[in-house]
Amino acid sequence: MWPESPLLRDAGAAVLTAGAAMAVLRLWEEVGNRALLDQKLCRKLVHISVGLVYFLMWPLFSADDVYAPFLASLVIVLNIIKVTLIGLGVVKDDGVVNSMTRNGDHRELLRGPLYYACAITLTTIIFWRTSPISIAVICNLCAGDGVADIAGRRFGHKKLPYNPDKSYAGTIAMFTAGFLASIVYMCYFHLFGFVEQTWIMVAAFGITSLAAAIVESLPVSTRLDDNLTAPIASLLVGGLVFYYIGGGGGGATGGDRSSIFAMVEMVFAGSS
């Protein structure tokens, strides 16, 4: 039974969200420490699962508390601090390093993993759960980019002509995984009245995932980082597409728009 106070309810939801996210992180840290999986594969499984499990918990939060997105993102903010300290060498944690880096260098945490956490945090605070942009950004970043790397390593023998570091298999996998994850979460959030569920929305998610996959395949993503370029592409293209179709974030109820960033959300999501 949830408490009547929205703030108390959201504090409890934040604890449950933190518990779920930390349990997933701990699982992959143990896998990394015991070398049960290849380090690169383990890193991408962290990439895919942590963000999607965190995203899955959003309906637990109330519709009446302006602090809900801040409380929801608290676990990610704490992880940002932890990753930064480990990346700087202030704190030593082999489990985190083994599960989140490509080559076992703690300084890698200050790039991809840090961009990943910051992207999810900003998406939570700015757009929250009534904007389809949240779905597009998080699904393309977590599912799309994560599956792209796995597919690219296994089946990416044929490279792209404009970027030898990327493959056709990886790019196709990114579009497919990001798009399918977006549809699943659209249906999931629609059950709670947060977003619309229409074929136009499906097409909009398809366009956004395609744009994210194309940007991820470009050399600029190799020079910078996929965890930076994929969410930016999803944000910019998704903002334009969802604004154009008017697939705004009010959902069926329109009651979960008390965030202090509601005006920003309306501009990007096209809601009234």
N, C-alpha and C positions, 0 to 999 in steps of 0.2 A: 504494500500500500504506500503510494507516494505521499509525502507530507504536503499539506495545503500551501505552504509558503513556496512560491516559485524559486526563490533563492536557495532554500534548503533542498528542494527537489533537484535543482541544477548542480548543487554541490555534491549530492549523492550520485547524480549521473556522471559528474566529472570523475569521481572516485572509481566508479565502475568502468568508465572509458579508460582511465589510466591503468586500471588493473588488467583489462583486456589487452591493451597495447603493450604493456610491460611483459605480460605473459608470453605474447608472440615474440617479442624481442629476446626474452630470456631463452625461449626454445631454440631460436637460431644461434644464439651465443653458445649454447651447449653443443649444438651441432658443429659449429665452427671450432670450438675448443677441442672436440673429440675427433676432428677431421673426418666426420662421417660423410661429408659431401665435398666436392670440389669448391674451393674458396670463392671463385667467381660465380658459381651457381648459387651458393649459399647467400652471397651478397644480393643477388637478384631476387631470391625468394623473400629476403627481408624487405627489399624494395617493393615487391608486389603486395605482400600480406599485411604489413604494418599499416600502411595508409588505408587499405580497403577495410580492414577490421575497425580501425578508428572511425572511418566514414560510416560504417554500419551502426555505430552507437548513437549517431546524432538524433534519431527520433526519441531517445530517452529524455531529452531536454525539453523544458516547458516552452510554451509559446508566449508567455507574458513577462519574461525576465530579460531586460536589456543586456544583462551580463552573461547570458547563456553562451554566446560564441566565444567569449573570453575564457570562461571556465572550461569549455570544451577543448580549447587549444592549449590549456595550461600544461597538459602532459607533454605536448610537442615542444612547448617553450622550455620546459625543464630538460627535455632531451637535447635541445639545441645547446643549452648551457653545458650539459655533460659532454656532448660531442666536441664542442669547442675546447673544453679543458683537456680532453684526451688528445685532440688534434694538435694542441699547442705543447703537449708533453707535460703538462702540469699534473695530470692524473694518468695513471697507468691502468689499462683494462684490455687485456689480450682478447677477451671474448668479443668486445665491441669491434676491435681492430680486425679480428679474423672474420667476423661476419659482415662487415660493412666496407671493406677495402678490397681492391683488386690484388695488390701485391704485398699486403701486410705492413704497409708504411702508415703510421698513425697520422702523418700529415695529409694523407688523402681525405681524411674526414673533414677537412676544412674546405673541400670543394663539393663534389657530388652529394654526399650525405647531408651537408649543411644546406646546400641549395634546396634539396628535397624537403627538408624539415621547414625551411623558411617559406617555401611555396605553399605548403599545406597550411601553415599557420596563417599566412596572409589571406589565403582563400577562405579559411574558416571565419576570420574576423570581418572581412570586407563583404563577402557574399552570403555566407551562411547557407542554410539548407533550403531556402525558398527560391534560390536562383539556379537555373540549369547550368550556369557557368561553373559552379562548384563541382557539379557532376562531371562536366567536360574536363576541367583542369585536373581533378584528382584521378579520374579514371584513365585519362591519357598519360598522366605522369606515372601512376602506379602500375596499372595493368598493361597499358600500351608500351611504355618504354621498357618495363621489366621483361615482358614476353619477347619484345624485339631483340634484346640482347641474347636471350636463351636460344631463340630460333636462329638468330644470325650465326651464333657459334656452332650450332649443330648442322644447319642446312645452308649456311650462307657461302656456298662455294662460288656462286656467280655474283661478282661485285658490281656495284653501280658504276656507270661510265664516268660520272662526275665526282665520285667519292669512293676511292678504293678501300676505305675503312668501313664502308657500309655495304650491305647486300640487298638484293631483291627480297630474299626470304625475310630478313629482319624488318624491312620497311612494310611489307605486306602484313607481317605478324603484328607490327605495332598498330597499324590501322584496324585490323580485325579485332585484336584484343581490346583496344581502347574503345572502339565502337560498341562491341558486345557488352563490355562492362558498363558503359554509359546507359545502354538500354535497360540492363538489369537494375541499375540504381534508379533510373527514371521510374520504372515500374514499382520499385521498392518504396521510393519517396512519395509516389502517387498514392500508395495505400494510406499514407498519413495526411494526404491533402496538401503536400508541400509544393509539388510541381504538377504541370499538366502532363497528360499521357495521350499524345496524338501522333499520327503518321508524319505530320509536319515537324514535330519535335524530333522524331526518329531521323528524318532527313537532315535536320539541323545538326544533330549529333554526328551524323555521318560526314557532313562537310567539315565539321570541326576536327574530327579524328583524322580525316584525310589530310587536312592542312598541317596538323601536328606531326603526322608521319612524314610528310614531305619536308618540313623544316628539320625534323630529326635526321633526315637523310643527307642534308646539305653539309658541306665542309665546315660551315660556321659552327655547327653543333659539335663537330669533332674538336675544333679549336677551343670552344668555350666549354660547355657541358650540356648533355641532354637534359639533365635535371633543371637547367636554367631555361633552355630554349623551348622545350616541349610545353611547360606551363605558360610561358609568355605567348607562344603561338596559339594555344588553346584559349587564352584570355582574350587576345585581340580579335581573332577570327570568330570565336564564340560570341563575344560581345556584339560584333557587327551582325552576325547571323540571327541571334536571338532577339536583338533589337528590331531587326527588319521584319521578322515574322510575328513580333509581338507576343512571343512565347514566354512572357514575363514570369517573374518569380512568385506571384501571389498564390499560385496553386489553387486548390479548390476552396480553401478557406480564406486566404489572404490575411489571416490573423497573426501570422508569425513574422511581422515586419517591424518590430519594435527596436531593432538594432539602430544605433546611432549612425550607422552607415547606410541607412535605408535609401537615402538620396543617391548615393553612389551606386547601389544595387539597381535602383530603378533606371538609371542612365544606361548601365551595361545590359540589364536583363530585359529592358523594354516594358516594364510593368507600369501600371498607372497608379 
